[in-house]
Amino acid sequence: MNKLVLFSVLWMAASVAQASIDSRSASRAEKTAVDVTASFAGQYKAIEADLADGQTYREISPKDREAVRGALQRISTALARAGSVEALSATDKAAVFNDQEMANNLLTRAGADSLLVCKREKQVGSHRTTTQCSTVAERRRAHEQSEKALRENQRFACGTNGCLPRGG
C-alpha cells in the first residue's frame, strides 16, 4: 500500500514538473517562433526589431540573419498576394511552411546561443570574487580554443634540450 502511495506521489510530481517545463518552453517558443496563423505583420516587425537591437540575437551570423530576413520577406509576399493562409495554393503553403521552419530554427538557435550566462569567480591571488558574464556561444568558443591550445601543446615534448615535436 505504501509503495502504491509513493508511486502515485512521484508520478504526480513528475507530471507537474513536465507541465511546468512545457509551459516555460512554450512561452519561449512563442516569442521566437513565426506563426503565420497569427498576425504575421506584427510578428515580422517584432523579429526585425529583435534582429536590429544587437542584443536579442547577437550571436546570429550575418549569413543566417539574411536568410531569416529573406524567409520573412518571402512569407510576407506570399501572404500579401493570397490575402490569407487559407487562400494559399498547396505549393505556396509548402513554401511558406518551409520558410517558417527555417526562420524558426535559425532564430531559436541564435536565441539560445545569445543567452547571457554569468559566473562568480575568485581571481587568482585574491580573495575577491568577480562576476564574469558571457554568452553561451562565447563560452563554447573559449572552450574550443582552450582545447585546441592544449592539443597543440601536447604535440611537443619538452625536456632539457628544449621543446621538440613528439616523435622527432
C-alpha positions as semicolon CSV with decimal commas, in nm:
position;residue;x (nm);y (nm);z (nm)
1;M;0,000;0,000;0,000
2;N;0,282;0,240;0,092
3;K;0,454;0,165;-0,240
4;L;0,137;0,248;-0,429
5;V;0,101;0,583;-0,250
6;L;0,470;0,663;-0,305
7;F;0,442;0,572;-0,674
8;S;0,131;0,790;-0,711
9;V;0,300;1,089;-0,546
10;L;0,612;1,051;-0,762
11;W;0,403;1,019;-1,079
12;M;0,206;1,336;-0,992
13;A;0,528;1,526;-0,913
14;A;0,677;1,421;-1,246
15;S;0,360;1,530;-1,428
16;V;0,363;1,871;-1,258
17;A;0,733;1,917;-1,336
18;Q;0,680;1,825;-1,701
19;A;0,384;2,063;-1,727
20;S;0,597;2,340;-1,580
21;I;0,877;2,270;-1,828
22;D;0,630;2,254;-2,116
23;S;0,475;2,589;-2,022
24;R;0,816;2,759;-1,998
25;S;0,924;2,608;-2,328
26;A;0,601;2,716;-2,489
27;S;0,638;3,077;-2,373
28;R;0,997;3,094;-2,502
29;A;0,897;2,931;-2,830
30;E;0,604;3,170;-2,869
31;K;0,842;3,466;-2,851
32;T;1,083;3,342;-3,116
33;A;0,866;3,129;-3,343
34;V;0,698;3,259;-3,655
35;D;0,330;3,161;-3,662
36;V;0,162;3,251;-3,990
37;T;-0,185;3,190;-3,845
38;A;-0,144;3,485;-3,608
39;S;-0,087;3,844;-3,720
40;F;0,219;3,799;-3,936
41;A;0,280;4,171;-3,984
42;G;0,319;4,220;-3,608
43;Q;0,550;3,923;-3,575
44;Y;0,755;4,042;-3,873
45;K;0,806;4,385;-3,713
46;A;0,895;4,229;-3,376
47;I;1,152;3,993;-3,528
48;E;1,305;4,275;-3,735
49;A;1,330;4,488;-3,418
50;D;1,495;4,198;-3,231
51;L;1,741;4,144;-3,516
52;A;1,824;4,516;-3,525
53;D;1,867;4,573;-3,149
54;G;2,203;4,391;-3,140
55;Q;2,121;4,209;-2,816
56;T;1,839;3,958;-2,864
57;Y;2,009;3,767;-3,145
58;R;2,366;3,892;-3,100
59;E;2,515;3,554;-3,194
60;I;2,334;3,512;-3,525
61;S;2,575;3,512;-3,820
62;P;2,529;3,768;-4,097
63;K;2,450;3,482;-4,338
64;D;2,177;3,346;-4,106
65;R;2,045;3,699;-4,042
66;E;1,998;3,750;-4,416
67;A;1,844;3,402;-4,454
68;V;1,584;3,487;-4,186
69;R;1,509;3,824;-4,343
70;G;1,473;3,661;-4,686
71;A;1,239;3,394;-4,549
72;L;1,026;3,654;-4,371
73;Q;1,009;3,864;-4,687
74;R;0,901;3,562;-4,895
75;I;0,631;3,474;-4,639
76;S;0,511;3,835;-4,634
77;T;0,494;3,848;-5,015
78;A;0,306;3,517;-5,039
79;L;0,053;3,622;-4,772
80;A;0,003;3,965;-4,930
81;R;-0,055;3,807;-5,272
82;A;-0,304;3,547;-5,141
83;G;-0,470;3,753;-4,869
84;S;-0,465;3,476;-4,606
85;V;-0,306;3,142;-4,525
86;E;-0,623;2,957;-4,627
87;A;-0,616;3,119;-4,972
88;L;-0,262;2,999;-5,047
89;S;-0,219;2,724;-5,303
90;A;-0,074;2,392;-5,187
91;T;0,264;2,480;-5,339
92;D;0,268;2,823;-5,175
93;K;0,163;2,671;-4,840
94;A;0,457;2,430;-4,859
95;A;0,696;2,713;-4,945
96;V;0,562;2,929;-4,659
97;F;0,586;2,635;-4,419
98;N;0,947;2,566;-4,523
99;D;1,044;2,933;-4,483
100;Q;0,866;2,942;-4,146
101;E;1,053;2,633;-4,022
102;M;1,388;2,764;-4,143
103;A;1,335;3,103;-3,975
104;N;1,217;2,936;-3,652
105;N;1,520;2,706;-3,640
106;L;1,772;2,983;-3,706
107;L;1,611;3,222;-3,457
108;T;1,577;2,956;-3,188
109;R;1,942;2,852;-3,221
110;A;2,061;3,215;-3,226
111;G;1,844;3,297;-2,924
112;A;1,989;3,005;-2,728
113;D;2,346;3,098;-2,825
114;S;2,282;3,462;-2,728
115;L;2,175;3,383;-2,370
116;L;2,396;3,564;-2,123
117;V;2,546;3,342;-1,852
118;C;2,719;3,495;-1,550
119;K;2,954;3,318;-1,313
120;R;3,115;3,435;-0,989
121;E;3,487;3,355;-0,974
122;K;3,770;3,427;-0,737
123;Q;4,066;3,590;-0,904
124;V;4,395;3,403;-0,868
125;G;4,593;3,552;-0,581
126;S;4,296;3,737;-0,437
127;H;4,003;3,663;-0,211
128;R;3,774;3,895;-0,408
129;T;3,512;3,744;-0,630
130;T;3,420;3,895;-0,962
131;T;3,130;3,834;-1,194
132;Q;3,223;3,712;-1,541
133;C;2,940;3,729;-1,797
134;S;2,946;3,589;-2,149
135;T;2,706;3,440;-2,398
136;V;2,667;3,065;-2,443
137;A;2,836;3,091;-2,782
138;E;3,131;3,291;-2,639
139;R;3,179;3,028;-2,369
140;R;3,167;2,749;-2,630
141;R;3,427;2,931;-2,847
142;A;3,657;2,986;-2,547
143;H;3,627;2,618;-2,454
144;E;3,708;2,508;-2,810
145;Q;4,007;2,745;-2,826
146;S;4,147;2,616;-2,496
147;E;4,106;2,255;-2,610
148;K;4,286;2,338;-2,937
149;A;4,571;2,507;-2,748
150;L;4,600;2,205;-2,518
151;R;4,617;1,966;-2,815
152;E;4,882;2,183;-2,983
153;N;5,083;2,197;-2,658
154;Q;5,071;1,818;-2,622
155;R;5,231;1,776;-2,963
156;F;5,563;1,896;-2,821
157;A;5,788;1,712;-2,574
158;C;5,981;1,950;-2,353
159;G;6,295;1,835;-2,177
160;T;6,648;1,951;-2,105
161;N;6,713;2,013;-2,477
162;G;6,411;2,242;-2,515
163;C;6,080;2,162;-2,677
164;L;6,076;1,927;-2,972
165;P;5,786;1,783;-3,170
166;R;5,687;1,439;-3,036
167;G;5,825;1,151;-3,235
168;G;6,119;1,358;-3,363
